[in-house]
Amino acid sequence: MDDSQSAGRKTKRFFSDEFKRDAVRLIVEEKYTFKAAADSLGVREQSLRQWHAKLAPKPEPCGENATLDELREENKRLRRELRRAELEREILKKATAYFAKESL
């Protein structure tokens, strides 16, 4: 055990872009759960979720011949994306106001 581990600190590990893409592929193509993929790769689930958010292909919009279930699923996904975008916008507004006040 090295000094950083004996002191209770964890060393930061770095993963190649290829490793991250392969990890995301397990979820997207092989249909692993985030937990199962993270466990099998020996990485944190949160790291895998971040890689997935950045690297996974965006779902295709439903076409005119979509089933009701496909439309519901897309609607659910779009509502999640909208909530996230609105939250990010609110955070940016507050940060802008804070930094504008600080610069006075």
N, C-alpha and C positions, 0 to 999 in steps of 0.2 A: 504494500500500500504506500502511495507516495504522500508527501507532506500535505498537499492540498486536500486529499481525501481524508487523511487523519484529522485534519482541522475541521471536518464537517462540510467543506466546500466541494462542489462538483466542478470538474473541469468542463469547459465548453467544448462540445464536439462539433466538427464541421462535416457536412455531407456534400458530395458533388451534386451538380445539377442532374446528372444522369441517374444517380441514386434516388433523388427526389422524384424525378419523372417516373421511374420504375415503381416507386412506392405508391404514387398516385394511380398508376396503372392497375395496381392490385385492387383498388377501390372501384375505379371506373369500369374496367373491363372484366376483372375477375370476380367482382361483386363481394369482396371482403368487407366486413364492417371496419370502421376506423379502429376499434379496439383490437380486433383480430389481426389486422395489418400491422398496427403498431407493435403488438406483442411479438409477432413473427419476425419483425425487423429489428427489434430491440431499440425502438425510438419512443419518445413521448407521444401520446395520442394528440396532444395540443399541437405539437410540431407538424404532425401529419395533416391535421386539419388546416393549418396555415398553408402548407404546401399545396393541398388540394384546392384551396380558395384561389391561389395564384396560378396553378398549372393545369387544372382540370378544364377540359373544353366546356364551353357554355352550351347548355341544352338548346336544341333547335326549337323554334316556335312551332306550335301545332299548326297543321295545315287545315285546309277546308274540310277534309274528310276525317278529322280527329273524332275520336269517341268522346262521350261525355266524361268518362273517367280521365282521359288525357287532358281535356280542357280544364277539369277541376284541379288536376295536379299542376298544370301550368299556372293557373290562377293562384294557387297556393304559393308556388315558387315566386311568382311576380309580386305578390303581397309581401313576402319575406324580404325580397330585394328592395321594395319600396320602403318598408319600415327601416331597413338598414341605412338606405340612402338618406332618409329623413333624419335619422339619428345622427349620422355623420355631418349633415348640414347644420344641425343644431349645435353640435360640438364646435364646428368651425366658426359659427356665428359668435358663440361665447368666447372662443379663443381670440377672435378678431377684436371683439369689444374689450377684452382684458388687455391685450397688447396695445391697443389704441390708447387706453386709459394710462397704461404704464409709461408710454412715450411722452406724455404731457409734462 
